[in-house]
Amino acid sequence: MTTDERWLLCTDTTTYAVTLGGDGRWAELAAWGPHGVEDGPSPMDRSRRTHFITPADAAPAEYIPYGLRPFTGADLIASRPGGDRGTWWHFTGATPDGDRALRLEFADDVLGLRTALHYETVPGTDVVLRWTELTCTGQAEVRLERFDSATVNVPVQGGARLTYLAGQWSQEFQLKELELDRGRFEMESTQGSAGHAYHPWLAIQDAAAPAEGATPTYGVALEWSGNWRITADAEPGGSVRVRAGRVPHEGAVRLAPGATLVTPRLACAFSPDGLDGLARVWHRYERRLTAGRTDRPRKVLYNSWEATGFDVDAAAQLELARTAAELGAELFVVDDGWFTGRHDDTGGLGDWEPDPAEFPDGFDEFVDSVRALGMDFGLWVEPEGVSPRSRLYAEHPEWVYRIDGRPATLVRNQLLLDLGREDVQDFVIGTLDRLLGDHAVSYLKWDMNRPPTERGRPSDEDPERQDLDAAHVAGYLRVLDHLRAAHPHVTVEGCAGGGARVEHATLARTDVMWPSDNTAPMDRLRIQYGYLHAHAPHTMSSWVTDAPGVFDPRPRSLAFRFVNSIAGVLGIGADIRHWTPRQRTEAADWIARYKEIRDVVHHGEVSLLGSPADPTCGIQYEEHGGARLVVTAWNTGPLDGAPLLPGGAARLRLRGLAPGSHYTDTVTGTRYSGAYLLHSGLPFAWTAGHDAELTVLARQ
């Protein structure tokens, strides 16, 4: 094995090239981009003499420990407890699997640590998965202070443009960007989940190039349901080095002799077509993540929360269900408030039995009445939450996170179960098995409404050996894996006070995700615009409600709300008992139209046309093979619908069409050439009463 050996990992259209550097002491990125990018000198080459930093600090290292890289940021910080920090490893071998997978091993015999870097391509996508295995090979345990999953290096010439997703509760997935010429950018969540404030996703471009069009664009997304961190360093010599990994709640993790720690997977994506092209790479990847469940139709949902809140009783729910069925809903979900002791948010969590007082004829009779209307039935649950007034807490106060001698913080009047405990996992599995086995429930909305606060598990064990954050994630995923195996017919929706748990580990085990509790039209449009940059439409649950704007109070029509929700997985959450006959007729028409095109929305190639900051924006969905195009469009400008030019139509230029083909609007019969749609654009005549449209174009 020579230090100039190179390994190539090939995806559908890209190559990721890895070589050894530093006389074989670390792995380096040689090239990453379209097939053929590896033919020529590496743009990452830093082989010339360095001043005041070490060669390892200047290298485009794939993964390197503190010790070899002392100054500019290490991916691994390890030591023996009480000893000096640092790892000085040597390369011990490579195990390639053609151009699809690679394992590189390094060992520090003094510390007693073996590190294996893993690479694996995902068929049908332009994604390379990376993760790291750390094994204690000595007689003494190893203390791991930092252990990232992987590092990616991106060559830039004009500084880096970083695009990321930030926000807060009810304002998640706001698309942000900054230019990083030198210095460090870091974002993280220590809330035991992906969190509302930042999302474990980042896109990197050369700032000298435009964000859209033929611009090489790199992206990373961390597959982890707990605490995480992503760091980007603009380094000397014109490159950006991005590190990502989990963050232990305890500050460090102890690795016992013979034990192996496996980091979360980091998905690394590339597109030559800007942020829009990178979004399509992520969409294709997420269709692979959900495997055969991707082809399961996402049914039109009605959820009762906004209509009844905690005031759940059979009569009112059936009234809503009858109206929902008349509109064309295919699924009726009873949200929070259906179980014993749940009259408000101060009780009930943990006691997952239908409240007999609210279902006097029996819960199964109620469920059968809903199903007799032609709809499936679903329930909201929050398995990790527990109310201090619940029977469960009275019986098992030791099951919650706590620190002896310290007061407990209530968030939403509840505590959090320690799902890292096997007995707690067994309780949750038994509870869900009973609900899904005893009743005809085919939809489950899993919510999580509070982060861990006093996160302790009193015992004589060193907290660093408990690794509570990783244990909770493992328990959460064990329960989800059980659900998938034991109840494959059940559709699972992921939620955490809105969008605080949207990441690839959860996406791989659920069918849809709830991006935000904010359903106001203009607010939601911005949330969904950011969401679709990182995640696929078939995962994006979206409701039509009557909610007023929170951050953008401008009113919009019922049509605007429906087209907004049709852009993902359509649901309804308004109190439809109070809708007028005209509103109900309009709603039924929209639902019928959605059913005709949802396969294109959920499986087609997506192009994001403009942004909510533009007077008109939209989304284009192209059916595989190009036979149909679906365009959702919104007027985000003046409330009176006035165009920029009096008498002129607003236009959206479509993308990726064959100029010589012709397309016919299936409603109006208007015929367009591909060249016209590409260059002149699809016209929209907005008015005060017409602020959104769904257009279906059939290719001739």
C-alpha positions as CSV (number, residue, x, y, z in Angstrom):
1,M,0.0,0.0,0.0
2,T,1.6,3.3,-1.1
3,T,0.7,6.7,0.1
4,D,-0.3,7.7,-3.5
5,E,-3.0,5.1,-3.7
6,R,-6.4,6.5,-4.4
7,W,-9.9,5.0,-3.8
8,L,-12.9,6.1,-5.9
9,L,-16.5,6.0,-4.7
10,C,-19.0,6.4,-7.5
11,T,-22.7,7.4,-7.2
12,D,-25.1,7.8,-10.2
13,T,-23.3,10.9,-11.6
14,T,-20.6,11.8,-9.1
15,T,-17.2,10.6,-7.9
16,Y,-15.8,10.9,-4.4
17,A,-12.0,10.3,-4.4
18,V,-10.0,9.6,-1.3
19,T,-6.3,9.2,-0.9
20,L,-3.7,9.0,1.9
21,G,-1.7,12.1,3.0
22,G,1.0,12.9,5.5
23,D,3.1,9.9,4.6
24,G,0.1,7.7,5.2
25,R,-0.9,9.2,8.6
26,W,-4.4,10.4,7.5
27,A,-6.9,10.2,4.7
28,E,-7.5,13.2,2.4
29,L,-10.1,14.2,-0.1
30,A,-8.6,14.3,-3.6
31,A,-11.8,15.3,-5.5
32,W,-15.5,15.4,-5.3
33,G,-17.9,16.3,-8.1
34,P,-19.1,15.0,-11.5
35,H,-17.6,11.8,-13.0
36,G,-14.2,12.6,-14.3
37,V,-13.4,15.3,-11.7
38,E,-10.7,13.0,-10.3
39,D,-8.7,13.2,-13.6
40,G,-6.1,15.9,-12.9
41,P,-4.3,17.5,-10.0
42,S,-6.4,17.7,-6.9
43,P,-7.9,21.2,-6.2
44,M,-7.4,20.3,-2.5
45,D,-3.6,19.8,-2.8
46,R,-1.8,21.5,0.1
47,S,1.6,19.8,-0.4
48,R,3.7,22.9,-0.5
49,R,5.5,24.2,2.6
50,T,3.3,25.6,5.4
51,H,4.2,28.3,7.8
52,F,3.2,28.4,11.5
53,I,0.8,25.5,11.1
54,T,1.5,21.8,10.6
55,P,1.0,19.9,7.4
56,A,-1.9,18.1,9.0
57,D,-3.5,21.4,9.8
58,A,-3.3,22.5,6.2
59,A,-4.4,19.1,4.8
60,P,-8.0,18.4,3.5
61,A,-8.2,15.6,6.0
62,E,-11.2,13.4,5.9
63,Y,-11.0,12.7,9.7
64,I,-8.1,13.6,12.0
65,P,-7.5,13.5,15.7
66,Y,-6.2,16.1,18.1
67,G,-2.6,15.3,18.3
68,L,-1.9,15.2,14.6
69,R,-4.0,18.3,14.0
70,P,-3.3,20.6,17.0
71,F,-4.3,24.0,15.8
72,T,-7.2,24.3,13.4
73,G,-9.8,21.9,14.6
74,A,-9.8,18.1,15.2
75,D,-12.6,15.7,14.5
76,L,-11.6,13.4,17.4
77,I,-10.4,14.3,20.9
78,A,-9.6,11.3,23.0
79,S,-7.5,10.5,26.1
80,R,-7.3,8.2,29.0
81,P,-9.2,9.5,32.0
82,G,-7.0,11.9,33.8
83,G,-4.4,11.8,31.0
84,D,-3.3,14.2,28.3
85,R,-5.5,14.6,25.3
86,G,-4.2,13.5,22.0
87,T,-4.1,10.6,19.5
88,W,-1.2,9.9,17.2
89,W,-2.3,7.1,14.9
90,H,-1.0,5.2,11.9
91,F,-2.7,3.7,8.9
92,T,-3.3,0.0,9.2
93,G,-5.3,-1.0,6.1
94,A,-8.1,-0.4,3.6
95,T,-11.1,-2.6,2.7
96,P,-12.7,-1.4,-0.5
97,D,-15.8,-2.9,-2.0
98,G,-15.5,-1.9,-5.6
99,D,-16.5,1.7,-6.1
100,R,-19.5,1.4,-3.7
101,A,-18.0,1.1,-0.2
102,L,-14.7,1.7,1.7
103,R,-13.3,1.1,5.2
104,L,-10.0,2.8,6.2
105,E,-8.4,1.8,9.5
106,F,-6.0,3.7,11.8
107,A,-4.6,2.7,15.1
108,D,-3.0,4.4,18.1
109,D,-1.3,1.5,20.0
110,V,-0.3,3.7,22.9
111,L,-3.7,5.1,23.6
112,G,-5.4,1.8,22.7
113,L,-7.8,3.1,20.1
114,R,-8.7,1.8,16.6
115,T,-10.6,4.2,14.3
116,A,-12.4,2.9,11.2
117,L,-13.7,5.4,8.6
118,H,-16.6,4.1,6.6
119,Y,-17.9,5.2,3.2
120,E,-20.9,3.9,1.4
121,T,-22.7,5.1,-1.7
122,V,-26.5,5.0,-2.0
123,P,-27.8,3.4,-5.2
124,G,-30.0,5.6,-7.3
125,T,-28.8,8.8,-5.7
126,D,-25.8,11.1,-5.5
127,V,-25.3,10.6,-1.8
128,V,-22.2,9.2,0.0
129,L,-22.8,8.0,3.6
130,R,-20.0,8.4,6.0
131,W,-19.5,7.3,9.6
132,T,-16.8,6.3,12.0
133,E,-16.2,3.3,14.4
134,L,-14.1,3.8,17.5
135,T,-12.9,0.7,19.3
136,C,-11.0,0.6,22.6
137,T,-8.2,-1.9,22.0
138,G,-6.2,-1.4,25.2
139,Q,-6.6,-2.5,28.8
140,A,-7.7,0.9,30.0
141,E,-10.9,2.8,29.0
142,V,-10.7,5.8,26.6
143,R,-12.4,9.1,27.2
144,L,-14.0,10.6,24.1
145,E,-14.5,14.3,24.3
146,R,-15.3,14.9,20.6
147,F,-16.1,12.2,18.1
148,D,-17.5,13.6,14.9
149,S,-19.1,11.4,12.3
150,A,-17.1,12.7,9.4
151,T,-15.6,15.8,7.7
152,V,-16.1,17.1,4.2
153,N,-13.8,19.5,2.5
154,V,-15.0,21.9,-0.2
155,P,-12.7,23.9,-2.4
156,V,-13.7,27.6,-2.9
157,Q,-12.0,30.6,-4.4
158,G,-14.2,33.5,-3.5
159,G,-15.1,32.5,0.1
160,A,-17.9,30.2,1.0
161,R,-21.7,30.7,0.8
162,L,-23.3,28.7,3.6
163,T,-27.0,28.0,3.3
164,Y,-28.7,26.7,6.4
165,L,-32.1,26.3,8.1
166,A,-32.9,28.2,11.3
167,G,-35.8,29.5,13.3
168,Q,-37.8,28.8,16.4
169,W,-41.0,27.1,17.4
170,S,-43.8,28.0,14.9
171,Q,-41.1,29.5,12.6
172,E,-39.0,26.5,11.7
173,F,-37.0,25.9,8.5
174,Q,-36.3,29.5,7.6
175,L,-33.8,29.5,4.8
176,K,-30.7,31.6,5.7
177,E,-27.4,32.2,4.1
178,L,-24.1,33.9,5.0
179,E,-20.7,34.4,3.4
180,L,-17.8,32.9,5.3
181,D,-14.5,34.3,4.0
182,R,-12.5,33.3,7.1
183,G,-13.4,32.1,10.5
184,R,-15.9,29.6,11.9
185,F,-19.6,29.0,11.7
186,E,-21.3,26.6,14.1
187,M,-24.8,25.5,14.9
188,E,-26.0,22.9,17.3
189,S,-28.9,21.6,19.3
190,T,-28.6,20.3,22.9
191,Q,-32.4,19.8,23.3
192,G,-32.3,16.0,22.8
193,S,-33.6,16.3,19.3
194,A,-32.9,18.1,16.0
195,G,-34.5,21.2,17.6
196,H,-36.5,24.2,16.4
197,A,-33.6,26.6,16.3
198,Y,-31.3,24.9,13.8
199,H,-31.6,22.0,11.5
200,P,-28.8,19.3,11.0
201,W,-28.4,20.3,7.4
202,L,-26.0,22.6,5.5
203,A,-25.3,23.5,1.9
204,I,-21.9,24.9,0.8
205,Q,-21.1,26.8,-2.4
206,D,-18.4,29.1,-3.7
207,A,-19.6,32.6,-2.9
208,A,-18.2,33.9,-6.2
209,A,-20.9,31.8,-8.0
210,P,-24.7,32.3,-8.0
211,A,-26.8,30.3,-5.7
212,E,-28.9,28.8,-8.5
213,G,-28.1,27.6,-12.0
214,A,-24.9,25.6,-12.9
215,T,-23.2,26.1,-9.6
216,P,-21.5,23.2,-7.9
217,T,-23.3,22.7,-4.6
218,Y,-22.3,20.4,-1.7
219,G,-24.5,19.4,1.2
220,V,-24.5,17.4,4.4
221,A,-27.2,16.1,6.7
222,L,-26.7,14.3,10.0
223,E,-28.8,11.2,10.8
224,W,-29.3,11.7,14.5
225,S,-32.3,12.2,16.8
226,G,-30.4,13.7,19.7
227,N,-27.9,16.4,20.4
228,W,-25.8,17.4,17.4
229,R,-23.3,20.0,16.1
230,I,-22.2,21.1,12.6
231,T,-19.1,23.3,12.3
232,A,-17.8,25.0,9.1
233,D,-14.2,26.5,9.1
234,A,-13.0,28.7,6.3
235,E,-9.4,27.7,6.3
236,P,-6.2,29.1,4.9
237,G,-5.6,28.3,1.3
238,G,-9.2,28.6,0.0
239,S,-11.2,25.7,1.4
240,V,-14.1,25.1,3.7
241,R,-13.9,22.2,6.2
242,V,-17.3,21.0,7.6
243,R,-17.4,18.7,10.6
244,A,-20.6,17.1,11.9
245,G,-21.4,14.8,14.7
246,R,-23.4,14.2,17.9
247,V,-22.8,16.0,21.2
248,P,-23.0,13.9,24.4
249,H,-25.1,15.5,27.1
250,E,-22.5,14.4,29.7
251,G,-19.7,16.3,27.9
252,A,-17.8,13.1,27.1
253,V,-18.2,9.3,26.7
254,R,-16.2,6.6,28.3
255,L,-15.3,3.7,26.0
256,A,-14.6,0.5,27.9
257,P,-11.9,-2.0,26.8
258,G,-13.3,-4.0,23.9
259,A,-16.2,-1.7,23.3
260,T,-17.0,0.0,20.0
261,L,-18.8,3.3,19.5
262,V,-20.4,3.9,16.1
263,T,-21.2,7.5,15.2
264,P,-24.3,8.6,13.4
265,R,-24.2,8.5,9.6
266,L,-23.5,11.7,7.8
267,A,-25.1,11.9,4.3
268,C,-22.9,13.9,1.9
269,A,-24.6,15.1,-1.3
270,F,-23.4,16.9,-4.5
271,S,-25.3,18.6,-7.3
272,P,-23.9,20.7,-10.2
273,D,-27.2,22.6,-10.4
274,G,-27.3,24.9,-7.4
275,L,-29.5,24.7,-4.3
276,D,-32.5,23.6,-6.4
277,G,-30.5,20.7,-7.8
278,L,-29.2,19.8,-4.4
279,A,-32.8,19.7,-3.1
280,R,-33.7,17.1,-5.8
281,V,-30.7,15.0,-4.6
282,W,-32.1,15.0,-1.1
283,H,-35.6,14.2,-2.3
284,R,-34.3,11.1,-4.2
285,Y,-32.4,10.0,-1.2
286,E,-35.4,10.3,1.1
287,R,-37.5,8.2,-1.3
288,R,-34.9,5.5,-0.8
289,L,-35.0,6.0,3.0
290,T,-38.7,5.2,3.2
291,A,-38.2,2.2,0.9
292,G,-41.5,0.5,-0.1
293,R,-43.5,2.8,2.1
294,T,-42.9,5.6,-0.4
295,D,-45.4,4.0,-2.8
296,R,-48.1,4.0,-0.1
297,P,-50.6,6.8,-1.0
298,R,-50.6,9.6,1.5
299,K,-54.3,9.8,2.4
300,V,-56.1,13.1,2.8
301,L,-56.2,13.6,6.6
302,Y,-58.6,15.4,8.9
303,N,-57.2,16.2,12.4
304,S,-59.6,17.4,15.1
305,W,-57.1,19.4,17.3
306,E,-57.9,22.9,16.0
307,A,-61.6,22.3,16.2
308,T,-61.9,20.8,19.6
309,G,-58.6,21.0,21.4
310,F,-58.7,18.9,24.6
311,D,-62.5,18.9,24.6
312,V,-62.8,15.5,23.0
313,D,-66.1,13.6,23.1
314,A,-67.6,11.1,20.7
315,A,-70.6,13.2,19.6
316,A,-68.5,16.2,18.5
317,Q,-65.8,14.1,16.9
318,L,-68.4,12.2,14.9
319,E,-70.0,15.5,13.7
320,L,-66.5,16.5,12.5
321,A,-65.9,13.1,10.9
322,R,-69.2,13.2,9.0
323,T,-68.3,16.6,7.5
324,A,-64.8,15.5,6.8
325,A,-66.0,12.4,4.9
326,E,-68.4,14.6,2.8
327,L,-65.4,16.7,1.8
328,G,-63.5,13.7,0.6
329,A,-61.1,13.1,3.6
330,E,-59.8,9.5,3.7
331,L,-58.4,9.5,7.3
332,F,-59.8,10.9,10.6
333,V,-57.3,11.6,13.4
334,V,-58.3,12.4,17.0
335,D,-55.5,14.5,18.5
336,D,-54.6,15.2,22.1
337,G,-57.5,14.8,24.7
338,W,-58.9,11.3,24.0
339,F,-57.4,9.5,27.0
340,T,-58.2,9.3,30.7
341,G,-57.3,12.4,32.7
342,R,-56.6,14.6,29.7
343,H,-58.9,17.6,30.2
344,D,-56.0,20.0,29.8
345,D,-52.2,19.8,29.6
346,T,-51.8,19.2,33.3
347,G,-52.8,15.5,33.4
348,G,-53.2,12.2,31.6
349,L,-49.9,11.6,29.8
350,G,-48.7,8.1,30.5
351,D,-52.2,6.7,31.1
352,W,-53.0,5.7,27.6
353,E,-56.6,4.4,27.9
354,P,-59.6,5.9,26.1
355,D,-61.6,8.0,28.4
356,P,-64.9,6.1,29.0
357,A,-66.7,9.3,30.0
358,E,-66.1,10.8,26.5
359,F,-66.9,7.6,24.7
360,P,-70.0,6.3,26.5
361,D,-70.9,3.7,23.9
362,G,-67.4,2.4,24.0
363,F,-64.3,3.5,22.1
364,D,-64.5,0.7,19.5
365,E,-68.0,1.7,18.7
366,F,-66.8,5.2,18.1
367,V,-63.9,4.0,15.9
368,D,-66.3,1.7,13.9
369,S,-68.6,4.7,13.4
370,V,-65.8,6.7,11.9
371,R,-64.7,3.8,9.7
372,A,-68.3,3.3,8.5
373,L,-68.0,6.7,6.9
374,G,-65.3,5.4,4.6
375,M,-62.3,6.8,6.5
376,D,-59.3,5.2,8.3
377,F,-58.9,6.1,11.9
378,G,-55.8,7.6,13.7
379,L,-54.7,8.8,17.2
380,W,-52.2,11.3,18.6
381,V,-49.8,10.0,21.2
382,E,-46.8,11.4,23.1
383,P,-45.1,8.2,24.4
384,E,-42.1,10.0,26.0
385,G,-44.2,12.4,28.0
386,V,-45.6,11.9,31.5
387,S,-47.9,14.0,33.7
388,P,-47.0,14.3,37.4
389,R,-50.7,13.7,38.2
390,S,-50.8,10.5,36.1
391,R,-51.1,6.9,37.4
392,L,-47.9,6.0,35.6
393,Y,-45.9,8.6,37.5
394,A,-47.4,7.5,40.8
395,E,-46.3,4.0,40.1
396,H,-42.9,4.7,38.5
397,P,-41.4,8.1,39.5
398,E,-38.0,6.6,38.8
399,W,-38.8,6.4,35.1
400,V,-38.4,10.1,34.5
401,Y,-35.1,12.0,34.0
402,R,-34.1,13.5,37.4
403,I,-31.2,14.6,39.5
404,D,-31.4,13.7,43.1
405,G,-31.7,16.7,45.4
406,R,-32.6,19.0,42.6
407,P,-36.0,20.4,41.7
408,A,-37.8,19.2,38.5
409,T,-38.6,21.6,35.8
410,L,-42.1,21.3,34.2
411,V,-42.3,22.1,30.5
412,R,-45.9,22.1,29.2
413,N,-46.8,20.8,32.7
414,Q,-45.1,17.5,32.1
415,L,-41.9,15.5,32.6
416,L,-39.9,13.3,30.3
417,L,-39.5,9.6,30.5
418,D,-36.0,8.2,30.3
419,L,-36.5,6.2,27.1
420,G,-32.9,5.0,27.4
421,R,-34.1,2.5,30.1
422,E,-35.2,-0.9,28.7
423,D,-38.1,-1.1,31.1
424,V,-39.4,2.2,29.8
425,Q,-39.0,1.1,26.2
426,D,-40.9,-2.1,27.0
427,F,-43.7,-0.1,28.6
428,V,-44.0,2.2,25.5
429,I,-43.9,-0.8,23.1
430,G,-46.6,-2.6,25.2
431,T,-48.8,0.5,25.2
432,L,-48.6,1.0,21.5
433,D,-49.1,-2.7,20.8
434,R,-52.2,-2.6,22.9
435,L,-53.6,0.5,21.2
436,L,-52.9,-0.8,17.7
437,G,-53.9,-4.4,18.4
438,D,-57.1,-3.8,20.4
439,H,-58.5,-1.0,18.2
440,A,-58.8,-0.4,14.5
441,V,-56.1,2.3,14.5
442,S,-54.1,2.6,11.2
443,Y,-52.5,6.0,11.8
444,L,-50.3,7.2,14.7
445,K,-49.1,10.7,15.3
446,W,-46.0,10.5,17.6
447,D,-45.4,13.9,19.3
448,M,-42.7,15.1,21.7
449,N,-43.5,18.4,23.4
450,R,-40.7,19.0,25.8
451,P,-36.9,18.7,25.7
452,P,-35.0,17.0,28.6
453,T,-34.0,19.3,31.4
454,E,-32.7,17.7,34.6
455,R,-31.3,14.9,32.4
456,G,-29.9,12.4,35.0
457,R,-30.4,8.8,35.9
458,P,-29.4,8.5,39.6
459,S,-27.0,5.7,40.3
460,D,-23.5,5.0,41.4
461,E,-22.3,4.9,37.8
462,D,-20.2,7.7,36.2
463,P,-22.6,9.8,34.1
464,E,-20.1,9.7,31.2
465,R,-20.5,5.9,31.2
466,Q,-24.3,6.2,30.9
467,D,-24.3,8.3,27.7
468,L,-27.9,9.2,28.3
469,D,-28.5,11.1,25.0
470,A,-27.4,8.1,22.9
471,A,-29.4,5.8,25.1
472,H,-32.5,7.8,24.6
473,V,-32.0,7.9,20.8
474,A,-31.4,4.1,20.8
475,G,-34.6,3.5,22.7
476,Y,-36.7,5.8,20.5
477,L,-35.4,4.1,17.4
478,R,-36.0,0.7,18.9
479,V,-39.7,1.6,19.5
480,L,-40.1,2.9,16.0
481,D,-38.4,-0.2,14.5
482,H,-40.8,-2.3,16.5
483,L,-43.8,-0.3,15.2
484,R,-42.6,-0.8,11.6
485,A,-42.1,-4.5,12.1
486,A,-45.1,-5.4,14.2
487,H,-47.6,-3.0,12.6
488,P,-46.5,-2.5,9.0
489,H,-50.0,-1.3,7.9
490,V,-49.9,1.7,10.3
491,T,-48.9,5.1,8.9
492,V,-46.6,6.9,11.4
493,E,-46.3,10.7,11.5
494,G,-43.3,12.2,13.3
495,C,-43.8,15.4,15.3
496,A,-42.0,17.3,18.1
497,G,-43.9,20.5,18.9
498,G,-43.8,21.0,15.2
499,G,-40.6,20.4,13.3
500,A,-38.1,19.7,16.1
501,R,-37.4,16.1,15.2
502,V,-37.0,16.1,11.4
503,E,-33.9,14.3,10.5
504,H,-33.0,11.2,8.6
505,A,-33.1,8.6,11.4
506,T,-36.7,9.6,12.1
507,L,-37.6,10.0,8.4
508,A,-36.4,6.5,7.7
509,R,-38.9,5.0,10.2
510,T,-41.9,7.3,9.6
511,D,-44.2,8.1,6.7
512,V,-44.7,11.8,7.1
513,M,-43.4,14.6,9.3
514,W,-45.1,17.6,10.8
515,P,-42.9,20.6,9.9
516,S,-44.5,23.2,12.2
517,D,-47.4,23.9,14.5
518,N,-47.9,27.2,12.5
519,T,-50.4,26.7,9.7
520,A,-51.0,30.4,8.9
521,P,-50.8,30.8,5.1
522,M,-47.9,33.1,4.5
523,D,-45.9,31.8,7.5
524,R,-46.4,28.2,6.4
525,L,-45.4,29.0,2.8
526,R,-42.0,30.2,4.1
527,I,-41.6,27.2,6.4
528,Q,-42.4,24.8,3.6
529,Y,-40.1,26.6,1.2
530,G,-37.1,26.0,3.5
531,Y,-38.3,22.4,4.3
532,L,-38.4,21.4,0.7
533,H,-34.7,22.4,0.2
534,A,-33.8,19.6,2.6
535,H,-36.7,17.2,2.5
536,A,-39.0,15.5,0.1
537,P,-42.7,16.5,-0.5
538,H,-44.0,13.1,0.3
539,T,-42.7,13.6,3.9
540,M,-44.3,17.0,4.4
541,S,-47.6,16.9,6.2
542,S,-49.5,20.2,5.7
543,W,-53.0,21.2,6.9
544,V,-55.6,23.7,5.7
545,T,-56.8,25.6,8.7
546,D,-58.3,29.0,9.6
547,A,-55.3,30.1,11.6
548,P,-54.4,33.8,11.3
549,G,-50.8,34.8,10.5
550,V,-48.4,34.9,13.4
551,F,-45.4,36.5,11.7
552,D,-47.0,37.6,8.5
553,P,-50.7,38.5,9.2
554,R,-51.7,39.3,5.7
555,P,-54.9,37.3,4.9
556,R,-55.1,34.8,2.1
557,S,-57.9,32.9,0.5
558,L,-59.0,29.3,1.1
559,A,-57.6,28.5,-2.3
560,F,-54.1,29.8,-1.1
561,R,-54.3,27.5,1.9
562,F,-55.3,24.5,-0.1
563,V,-52.6,25.0,-2.8
564,N,-50.1,25.4,0.0
565,S,-51.1,22.1,1.5
566,I,-51.3,20.3,-1.8
567,A,-47.6,21.1,-2.2
568,G,-46.9,18.2,0.3
569,V,-49.3,15.8,2.0
570,L,-52.7,17.4,2.2
571,G,-54.5,17.5,5.5
572,I,-57.3,19.6,7.0
573,G,-57.4,20.9,10.6
574,A,-60.0,23.7,10.5
575,D,-63.2,23.6,12.4
576,I,-65.1,22.6,9.3
577,R,-68.4,22.6,11.2
578,H,-68.4,26.4,10.8
579,W,-67.5,26.5,7.1
580,T,-70.2,27.8,4.8
581,P,-71.7,25.6,2.1
582,R,-69.6,27.5,-0.5
583,Q,-66.4,26.8,1.5
584,R,-67.2,23.1,1.8
585,T,-67.9,22.9,-2.0
586,E,-64.6,24.6,-2.8
587,A,-62.8,22.3,-0.3
588,A,-64.3,19.2,-1.9
589,D,-63.1,20.4,-5.3
590,W,-59.6,21.0,-4.1
591,I,-59.4,17.6,-2.4
592,A,-60.6,15.9,-5.6
593,R,-58.0,17.7,-7.6
594,Y,-55.3,16.7,-5.1
595,K,-56.1,13.0,-5.4
596,E,-55.7,13.2,-9.1
597,I,-52.1,14.6,-8.9
598,R,-50.7,13.5,-5.5
599,D,-48.6,10.8,-7.2
600,V,-46.8,13.4,-9.2
601,V,-46.3,15.7,-6.2
602,H,-44.9,12.8,-4.1
603,H,-42.8,11.1,-6.7
604,G,-41.9,13.7,-9.3
605,E,-38.8,15.8,-9.8
606,V,-39.2,19.1,-8.0
607,S,-38.1,22.6,-9.0
608,L,-38.5,25.5,-6.6
609,L,-39.6,28.5,-8.7
610,G,-38.6,31.7,-6.9
611,S,-39.1,32.2,-3.2
612,P,-41.8,33.6,-0.9
613,A,-39.9,36.9,-1.0
614,D,-40.9,37.3,-4.7
615,P,-44.3,38.7,-5.7
616,T,-45.1,35.3,-7.3
617,C,-43.5,32.0,-6.4
618,G,-44.3,28.4,-7.1
619,I,-43.2,24.8,-7.2
620,Q,-42.9,22.6,-10.3
621,Y,-43.4,18.8,-10.1
622,E,-42.5,16.7,-13.1
623,E,-43.8,13.2,-13.4
624,H,-41.2,10.6,-14.3
625,G,-41.1,10.4,-18.0
626,G,-42.4,14.0,-18.3
627,A,-46.0,13.2,-19.2
628,R,-47.5,15.5,-16.6
629,L,-46.3,18.7,-14.9
630,V,-48.0,20.0,-11.8
631,V,-47.3,23.6,-10.8
632,T,-48.4,25.1,-7.5
633,A,-48.3,28.9,-7.6
634,W,-49.0,31.7,-5.1
635,N,-49.4,35.5,-5.2
636,T,-47.2,36.7,-2.3
637,G,-47.3,40.3,-3.3
638,P,-50.0,43.1,-3.0
639,L,-53.2,42.0,-1.3
640,D,-55.3,43.4,-4.2
641,G,-53.4,41.1,-6.6
642,A,-52.2,44.0,-8.7
643,P,-49.5,42.9,-11.1
644,L,-46.1,44.6,-11.4
645,L,-47.3,46.0,-14.8
646,P,-50.9,47.1,-15.1
647,G,-52.8,44.7,-17.2
648,G,-49.9,42.2,-17.3
649,A,-49.9,38.7,-15.9
650,A,-47.4,37.4,-13.4
651,R,-45.2,34.6,-14.8
652,L,-43.2,31.7,-13.6
653,R,-40.5,30.3,-15.9
654,L,-40.6,26.5,-15.7
655,R,-37.4,24.4,-15.8
656,G,-36.0,21.3,-17.5
657,L,-38.6,21.1,-20.3
658,A,-37.9,20.0,-23.9
659,P,-38.3,23.2,-25.9
660,G,-39.8,21.3,-28.8
661,S,-42.5,19.6,-26.8
662,H,-46.0,21.0,-26.3
663,Y,-48.0,21.1,-23.0
664,T,-51.8,21.5,-22.6
665,D,-53.5,22.9,-19.5
666,T,-55.8,20.1,-18.5
667,V,-58.4,22.6,-17.2
668,T,-58.4,25.5,-19.6
669,G,-57.1,23.7,-22.7
670,T,-54.5,26.3,-23.3
671,R,-51.5,24.9,-25.3
672,Y,-47.9,26.0,-24.7
673,S,-44.6,25.0,-26.2
674,G,-41.8,24.0,-24.0
675,A,-39.8,26.9,-25.3
676,Y,-42.6,29.3,-24.3
677,L,-42.8,27.9,-20.7
678,L,-39.0,28.0,-20.4
679,H,-38.5,31.5,-21.7
680,S,-41.8,33.4,-21.3
681,G,-43.2,31.5,-18.4
682,L,-46.5,30.2,-17.2
683,P,-48.9,33.2,-16.8
684,F,-51.1,33.9,-13.7
685,A,-53.7,36.6,-13.6
686,W,-53.8,37.4,-9.9
687,T,-56.8,39.3,-8.5
688,A,-57.9,40.2,-5.0
689,G,-60.0,37.0,-5.0
690,H,-57.5,34.8,-6.9
691,D,-54.2,34.5,-5.1
692,A,-53.2,30.9,-5.8
693,E,-53.4,28.3,-8.5
694,L,-52.8,24.6,-9.2
695,T,-52.0,24.0,-12.9
696,V,-51.7,20.6,-14.5
697,L,-50.0,20.4,-17.9
698,A,-50.1,17.3,-20.0
699,R,-47.3,16.8,-22.5
700,Q,-48.4,16.1,-26.1
